Amino acid sequence: MHGYQLSRELGDSLGGLWRVSYGSLYPTLRRLEGDAAIESAGDVRGARRKKVYRITPKGEQVFLELLQESPQDTQTEDARFRMRLAFFRYLPPETRIRLLERRRQALQERLATIAESLRTGRSTDDYGRALIEHNRSVTESDITWLEQLIAAERTKNAPTGGLKRRRAALRGHAGSSSEAVARGQVGSGSEAVARGQVGSSGEAVAQRKERIS
């Protein structure tokens, strides 16, 4: 994709979660290209020539490492976790569960700190206490949400294909070959059955007519 396509794709994927500005996008693309995480795939000609990029094997590795990076600090981790979660489909099921459990543990520790603060009554200001109460409610809700995600991850059927399939998904080709094969197998099989059924029944009817005549 070129920069405009990438910005639009990220906007569609992330919704209001994260705003990708061109002022940060293009410098990031140049940095990633300098790090050999992406490479030029040519230009698109139009009213303005646009440079097209594609991810490299090194870029795939960097991307997967970023999805699994250790939490940094509580002020930014909430947003960073939501950003990583938006791309969890590229991770294997066992890794997704591990990261969800790690996030749940961090929130449980945060909740314990909040409960201790409320118990000791360190904040005497009404607004400060209201803010802490709100934080507790949000944290409890997030823990419940994470527990639901973990339970769903453990019960649903895990996708097959491993690392090769996930890397194919990064390039936008995930499932295309397997779907084509599946369509071909299903189509050919069902058509063969249909032809066999129609042919055998038609021949049987013809043979009975000949015997009767």
Beta strands, then each sheet from edge to edge (+ up, - down):
strand 1: 38-44
strand 2: 50-55
sheet 1: 1+ 2-
end
